[in-house]
Amino acid sequence: MAKKSKKDENPKVSADLEGFKMKINSFGEISSSFSIDKINEFLNKNVDDKKLRDRDDLEEVKKKPKK
């Protein structure tokens, strides 16, 4: 039996990242369909940074619920 190619399937992603594509060209340069600022905003909102958990001077970290 022939195997199904995984290149034809799109991965399951968050609704905020719908349409996100990353490509690496022959020179090793990375290009994406989203700006770096939008990617960083998504990561700041959805990913817990364990290095910043115990800092008292960051109010954003205190307000964010731990997962």
C-alpha positions as CSV (number, residue, x, y, z in Angstrom):
1,M,0.0,0.0,0.0
2,A,1.1,3.5,-0.7
3,K,1.6,5.8,2.2
4,K,-0.2,9.1,2.4
5,S,2.0,12.1,2.0
6,K,2.2,14.4,5.0
7,K,3.0,17.4,2.9
8,D,-0.5,17.6,1.6
9,E,-2.0,17.8,5.1
10,N,-2.1,21.0,7.2
11,P,-1.3,20.8,10.9
12,K,-3.9,21.6,13.5
13,V,-3.1,25.1,14.9
14,S,-4.7,27.6,17.2
15,A,-7.3,29.9,15.6
16,D,-5.0,32.8,16.2
17,L,-2.3,31.2,14.0
18,E,-4.6,30.2,11.1
19,G,-2.7,30.7,7.9
20,F,0.8,30.8,9.5
21,K,3.5,29.4,7.2
22,M,7.2,29.2,7.6
23,K,9.7,28.6,4.9
24,I,13.5,28.2,4.7
25,N,15.1,29.1,1.4
26,S,18.3,27.6,-0.1
27,F,20.4,30.2,1.8
28,G,19.0,29.3,5.2
29,E,16.9,32.4,5.5
30,I,13.6,32.0,7.4
31,S,10.5,33.7,6.0
32,S,7.0,33.6,7.5
33,S,3.6,34.7,6.7
34,F,3.2,36.6,10.0
35,S,5.3,39.4,11.4
36,I,7.7,38.8,14.2
37,D,5.6,41.1,16.4
38,K,2.4,39.1,15.9
39,I,4.3,35.8,16.7
40,N,5.8,37.3,19.8
41,E,2.4,38.7,20.9
42,F,0.9,35.2,20.5
43,L,3.7,33.6,22.5
44,N,3.5,36.1,25.3
45,K,-0.2,35.5,25.6
46,N,-0.2,31.7,25.4
47,V,3.2,30.4,26.7
48,D,4.3,30.5,30.3
49,D,8.0,31.7,30.6
50,K,9.4,29.8,33.5
51,K,12.3,32.2,33.9
52,L,9.9,35.1,34.7
53,R,7.5,33.2,37.0
54,D,9.1,34.3,40.3
55,R,9.9,37.9,39.4
56,D,8.1,40.4,41.6
57,D,8.7,43.4,39.4
58,L,6.6,42.2,36.5
59,E,2.8,42.8,37.0
60,E,1.9,41.0,33.7
61,V,3.4,37.7,35.0
62,K,1.4,38.0,38.3
63,K,-1.9,38.5,36.4
64,K,-1.3,35.6,34.0
65,P,-2.8,32.3,35.3
66,K,-0.3,29.4,35.6
67,K,-1.0,26.3,33.5
